[in-house]
Amino acid sequence: MTTNTNTNSKMFLRFDRKEHVFAAPTDATVPEATDLRALIIAAEGETQGHRPPRGFNDLQKSLTLCVEGKVDIRRITVFHSRRCCMGVKVVYSCNGNLHIADTHVSNYGYYEGVARESVLNFADDEYLCEVRTRQGDITDQITICTNKRTVSFGGTGGGPDPRDVSNTPVDLTKRVVALVGSFHGVLSRIGTVSILRNWEIIRDFVLVRELVESNRASPKPLNAKRVTFQNVEKEVAVLQELMKVDTGIFRHVLSFLIANVASD
């Protein structure tokens, strides 16, 4: 997942089935990047009398890596039994190197059980969109939703995720950059910090158009002998025309791409 606080001025915290928008932290050392309670307070604003829980927050790890280059989630390990979930561990990649975030796991008390580790490896073009849960007093089940698949771990107790109840499709317009959570013997709650993918969707179009307008690049003539698939030739032709259209039309096309990415 690409994270860059320069191109993402806002982030989305989804925790305990509530979503809040907050300003992206300026660096990885601020409290909301290191502490779950501080993050919830920053995202919610007024907490309406309740005291946010303590817990883990991987946002600092993600922000620290994004300073170095392109950051992606490459692997998620879920610790769980047949009844419930105990914790998670995320592995990021940056500049071709793997970086392991802290292991967040707890397994004691009434819901204590034999824990197993299930590992979900991400493909190069795969990114984490959502984490859905079945939950009551604890998190009974975690469902990892990517742009490619949906995989569940844990038990079948607890109440279903509202998005599943309403048959809400997975939101492909956001990319999860960090996991957060709290414990109560086992995993009590798990949440996500996400960014919009708008810039990722339109970046190449904007940059190429800028190069063309500044005479640093020019559309390459189609070569029918080299382009063997008719659909590929048509796609190239459309992209070349897009580089030359009026600015208003260009912006309209980009807004269409952003709005319709979820239908891909």
SEVO-577428 format. One record per residue (C-alpha): x, y, z; residue in one letter. Coordinates in steps of 0.2 Angstrom, whole numbers. Each point is the difference from the previous one (the first is absolute). Layout:
# SEVO-577428
+-------+-------+-------+------+
|     u |     v |     w | rest |
+-------+-------+-------+------+
|     X |     Y |     Z |    a |
...
+-------+-------+-------+------+
This chain:
# SEVO-577428
+-------+-------+-------+------+
|     u |     v |     w | rest |
+-------+-------+-------+------+
|     0 |     0 |     0 |    m |
|     7 |    17 |    -5 |    t |
|     0 |    12 |    15 |    t |
|     6 |    18 |    -2 |    n |
|    -6 |    14 |    11 |    t |
|     4 |    13 |   -13 |    n |
|   -13 |    -7 |   -12 |    t |
|   -13 |    -6 |    14 |    n |
|    -5 |    15 |    11 |    s |
|   -13 |   -11 |     8 |    k |
|    -2 |   -17 |     7 |    m |
|   -14 |   -11 |     6 |    f |
|    -1 |    -9 |    16 |    l |
|   -13 |   -15 |     1 |    r |
|    -1 |    -7 |    18 |    f |
|   -14 |    -9 |     9 |    d |
|   -11 |     2 |   -15 |    r |
|     2 |    19 |    -1 |    k |
|     9 |    10 |   -13 |    e |
|     8 |    17 |     3 |    h |
|    10 |    11 |   -12 |    v |
|    16 |     9 |     7 |    f |
|    14 |    10 |    -6 |    a |
|    15 |   -11 |    -5 |    a |
|    14 |     2 |    14 |    p |
|    14 |    11 |    -5 |    t |
|    13 |   -13 |     5 |    d |
|     2 |   -17 |     9 |    a |
|     4 |     7 |    17 |    t |
|   -17 |     8 |     4 |    v |
|   -11 |    -8 |    13 |    p |
|   -14 |    -5 |   -12 |    e |
|    13 |   -10 |   -10 |    a |
|     7 |   -10 |    15 |    t |
|   -15 |    -2 |    12 |    d |
|   -17 |    -7 |    -3 |    l |
|    -9 |    11 |    12 |    r |
|     8 |    16 |    -7 |    a |
|    -5 |    -5 |   -17 |    l |
|   -18 |    -3 |     4 |    i |
|    -1 |    17 |     9 |    i |
|     8 |     8 |   -15 |    a |
|   -12 |    -8 |   -12 |    a |
|   -16 |     1 |    11 |    e |
|     3 |    17 |     7 |    g |
|   -12 |     1 |    15 |    e |
|    -1 |   -18 |     7 |    t |
|   -17 |     3 |     8 |    q |
|     5 |    -5 |    17 |    g |
|     7 |   -17 |    -3 |    h |
|    18 |    -4 |     2 |    r |
|     8 |    -8 |   -16 |    p |
|    10 |   -16 |     3 |    p |
|    18 |    -3 |     1 |    r |
|     7 |   -11 |   -14 |    g |
|    12 |    -2 |   -15 |    f |
|     2 |    12 |   -14 |    n |
|    11 |    -4 |   -15 |    d |
|    -2 |    17 |    -8 |    l |
|    17 |     5 |     6 |    q |
|     9 |   -14 |    -9 |    k |
|    -9 |     4 |   -16 |    s |
|     4 |    19 |     0 |    l |
|    18 |    -4 |     5 |    t |
|     2 |   -11 |   -16 |    l |
|    -9 |    11 |   -12 |    c |
|    13 |    13 |     3 |    v |
|    12 |   -12 |    -8 |    e |
|   -10 |    -5 |   -15 |    g |
|   -15 |   -10 |    -7 |    k |
|    -8 |   -10 |    14 |    v |
|   -11 |   -15 |    -2 |    d |
|    -8 |   -13 |    12 |    i |
|     7 |   -16 |    -6 |    r |
|    -6 |   -12 |    14 |    r |
|   -12 |    -1 |    14 |    i |
|     1 |   -14 |    14 |    t |
|   -16 |    -3 |    10 |    v |
|     1 |    -9 |    16 |    f |
|   -17 |    -8 |     4 |    h |
|    -8 |   -16 |     7 |    s |
|   -17 |    -8 |    -7 |    r |
|    -9 |    12 |    12 |    r |
|     8 |    17 |    -1 |    c |
|    15 |    11 |    -5 |    c |
|    15 |     3 |    11 |    m |
|    10 |    12 |   -11 |    g |
|     9 |     5 |   -16 |    v |
|    17 |     4 |    -7 |    k |
|     4 |    10 |   -16 |    v |
|    15 |    -1 |   -12 |    v |
|     3 |    15 |   -11 |    y |
|    11 |     2 |   -15 |    s |
|    10 |    16 |    -4 |    c |
|    13 |     2 |   -14 |    n |
|     0 |   -19 |    -2 |    g |
|     4 |    -4 |    18 |    n |
|   -12 |    -8 |    13 |    l |
|    -4 |     9 |    16 |    h |
|    -9 |    -9 |    14 |    i |
|   -12 |    10 |    11 |    a |
|    -2 |    -5 |    18 |    d |
|    -9 |   -16 |     4 |    t |
|   -17 |     4 |     9 |    h |
|    -7 |   -15 |     9 |    v |
|    -8 |    -4 |    16 |    s |
|    -7 |   -17 |     6 |    n |
|    -6 |    -2 |    18 |    y |
|   -16 |     0 |    10 |    g |
|   -17 |    -7 |    -4 |    y |
|     2 |     0 |   -19 |    y |
|    18 |    -7 |     1 |    e |
|     3 |   -15 |   -12 |    g |
|    12 |    -9 |   -11 |    v |
|     5 |    14 |   -12 |    a |
|     6 |    -4 |   -18 |    r |
|     8 |    12 |   -12 |    e |
|    -7 |     3 |   -17 |    s |
|    10 |     9 |   -13 |    v |
|    -7 |    10 |   -14 |    l |
|    13 |     5 |   -13 |    n |
|    -4 |    14 |   -12 |    f |
|     3 |     0 |   -19 |    a |
|    10 |    15 |    -7 |    d |
|   -16 |     8 |    -7 |    d |
|   -10 |    -4 |    16 |    e |
|    -4 |    13 |    13 |    y |
|   -10 |    -1 |    17 |    l |
|   -17 |     9 |    -2 |    c |
|   -10 |    -4 |    16 |    e |
|     0 |   -11 |    16 |    v |
|   -17 |    -6 |     4 |    r |
|    -5 |    -9 |    17 |    t |
|   -12 |   -10 |     9 |    r |
|     1 |     6 |    18 |    q |
|    -9 |     1 |    17 |    g |
|    10 |     2 |    15 |    d |
|    15 |    -5 |   -10 |    i |
|     5 |    -2 |   -18 |    t |
|    -7 |   -17 |    -5 |    d |
|     5 |     1 |   -19 |    q |
|    11 |    11 |   -11 |    i |
|    -3 |     1 |   -18 |    t |
|    14 |     7 |   -11 |    i |
|    -7 |     9 |   -16 |    c |
|    12 |     4 |   -14 |    t |
|    -2 |     6 |   -17 |    n |
|     1 |   -19 |    -6 |    k |
|    -8 |   -11 |    14 |    r |
|    -8 |    -1 |    17 |    t |
|     7 |   -12 |    13 |    v |
|    -7 |    -3 |    18 |    s |
|     8 |    -7 |    15 |    f |
|    -6 |    -4 |    17 |    g |
|   -18 |    -6 |     6 |    g |
|   -18 |     3 |    -5 |    t |
|    -6 |     8 |    16 |    g |
|    -4 |    18 |     4 |    g |
|   -10 |    12 |   -11 |    g |
|     4 |     2 |   -18 |    p |
|     8 |    16 |    -8 |    d |
|   -13 |    12 |    -5 |    p |
|     7 |     1 |   -17 |    r |
|    -3 |   -18 |    -3 |    d |
|   -18 |     1 |     7 |    v |
|    -3 |    14 |   -13 |    s |
|    10 |    -9 |   -14 |    n |
|    11 |    15 |    -2 |    t |
|    13 |    -4 |   -13 |    p |
|    19 |     2 |     5 |    v |
|     5 |    18 |    -2 |    d |
|    15 |    -1 |   -12 |    l |
|     2 |    19 |     0 |    t |
|    10 |    -1 |    17 |    k |
|    16 |    -9 |     4 |    r |
|     3 |    -5 |    18 |    v |
|    17 |     6 |     6 |    v |
|     0 |    -6 |    18 |    a |
|    -9 |   -12 |    12 |    l |
|    -5 |     6 |    18 |    v |
|    -8 |   -10 |    14 |    g |
|    -4 |    -3 |    18 |    s |
|     0 |   -16 |    12 |    f |
|   -11 |    -7 |    13 |    h |
|     8 |   -17 |     4 |    g |
|     0 |    -3 |   -19 |    v |
|    -2 |    12 |   -14 |    l |
|   -15 |    12 |     5 |    s |
|     0 |    12 |   -15 |    r |
|     9 |     2 |   -16 |    i |
|     0 |    15 |   -12 |    g |
|     8 |     8 |   -15 |    t |
|     8 |    16 |    -5 |    v |
|    -3 |     3 |   -19 |    s |
|     4 |    13 |   -13 |    i |
|    -9 |     4 |   -16 |    l |
|     7 |    -7 |   -16 |    r |
|    -4 |    15 |   -11 |    n |
|    18 |     5 |    -4 |    w |
|     5 |   -18 |    -3 |    e |
|   -14 |    -2 |   -13 |    i |
|     4 |    16 |   -10 |    i |
|    18 |     3 |     4 |    r |
|     7 |    -7 |   -17 |    d |
|   -13 |     9 |   -10 |    f |
|     4 |    17 |     8 |    v |
|    19 |    -2 |    -1 |    l |
|     0 |    -6 |   -18 |    v |
|   -11 |    15 |    -5 |    r |
|    12 |    12 |     9 |    e |
|    15 |    -7 |    -9 |    l |
|   -10 |     2 |   -17 |    v |
|    -5 |    18 |     4 |    e |
|    17 |     5 |     5 |    s |
|     7 |    -8 |   -16 |    n |
|    10 |   -12 |    10 |    r |
|    -9 |   -15 |    -9 |    a |
|   -11 |    -3 |   -15 |    s |
|   -13 |   -13 |    -5 |    p |
|     9 |   -14 |    -9 |    k |
|    -8 |    -5 |   -17 |    p |
|    -9 |   -16 |     0 |    l |
|     9 |   -14 |    -9 |    n |
|   -13 |   -13 |    -7 |    a |
|    14 |   -12 |    -3 |    k |
|     5 |     0 |    18 |    r |
|   -17 |     1 |     8 |    v |
|    -7 |   -17 |    -3 |    t |
|   -16 |     1 |    11 |    f |
|   -13 |    11 |    -6 |    q |
|    -7 |     4 |    18 |    n |
|    18 |     6 |     5 |    v |
|     1 |    11 |   -15 |    e |
|   -16 |     8 |     4 |    k |
|     5 |     3 |    18 |    e |
|    16 |     8 |    -5 |    v |
|   -10 |    11 |   -12 |    a |
|   -12 |     5 |    13 |    v |
|    14 |     5 |    12 |    l |
|     9 |    10 |   -13 |    q |
|   -16 |    10 |    -3 |    e |
|    -2 |     3 |    18 |    l |
|    17 |     8 |     1 |    m |
|    -7 |    13 |   -13 |    k |
|   -17 |     4 |     6 |    v |
|    -6 |    16 |     8 |    d |
|     5 |     2 |    18 |    t |
|   -19 |     0 |     6 |    g |
|    -3 |   -16 |    -9 |    i |
|    16 |    -8 |     6 |    f |
|    -5 |     4 |    18 |    r |
|   -17 |    -7 |    -3 |    h |
|     7 |   -16 |    -6 |    v |
|    11 |    -1 |    15 |    l |
|   -14 |     3 |    12 |    s |
|   -10 |   -14 |    -9 |    f |
|    15 |   -12 |     2 |    l |
|     1 |     4 |    19 |    i |
|   -19 |    -2 |     2 |    a |
|    -1 |   -17 |   -10 |    n |
|    15 |    -9 |     7 |    v |
|   -11 |   -10 |    11 |    a |
|    -9 |    -8 |   -15 |    s |
|    16 |    -7 |    -7 |    d |
+-------+-------+-------+------+
